Amino acid sequence: MIEMRILNERGHTTLSLTEEQVQDQIQDHPHHWVSINGEIISRKAITTVNWETVTSVDLIPEIVGGQ
């Protein structure tokens, strides 16, 4: 199981999910940055992730500057 944290304006939700469930959550949150094992990665790089080495995933709301 992979520990996933989904951050939002009220705090965060922590889930324990399978690889497939994590990938579903990533797709369900298109406006969040993805951090795998503490490193922010591009969404394009998700297909190259070795999921056997993943212990944690954070979904972090995008920060838009200049508004």
C-alpha positions, 0 to 999 in steps of 0.5 A: 500500500502507498500512503497518499496525502491530498492537500487542500485549503482546509488541511489534508486527507491521508489515504492508504491506497494501491498503485492503481488507486493512487493513479486514479486519484492523480487523474481525479486531481488535474490541478494538483502538483504530484510529489512522489517520495518527496520529489515533485514530478511532472504528470508526463513522468508518471508513466515512467514511475517504478511503483514498487519503490513508491512509499508516499504520494502527495497531491498539492494544489497548484500555486498561481502567482500574480493574481 
